[in-house]
Amino acid sequence: MLRRQQVEAIISASEKIVEGAVSMVEMALDKLADELVVQLDDDKKATMVCNLMVALCAGKPAQPVMNAGSQNR
């Protein structure tokens, strides 16, 4: 019974983390669009969403990555 309660608590916490992360990603995309900071095509938005979700939902701190090349193709 205790193991089941632990699993339920972990699942509940994970759901809250994902809900918060989705909310933050939505806010980031909306703010970038509203303030005309940058215009992203669908592929760039998908990449940004993926990267933010991984960083926000990961169990470990994110490691910074520096892109030295151009992403324009």
Secondary structure, DSSP 8 states (H G I E B T S, - for coil): -HHHHHHHHHHHHHHHHHHHHHHHHHHHHHHHHHTTS----HHHHHHHHHHHHHHHH-SS--------S----
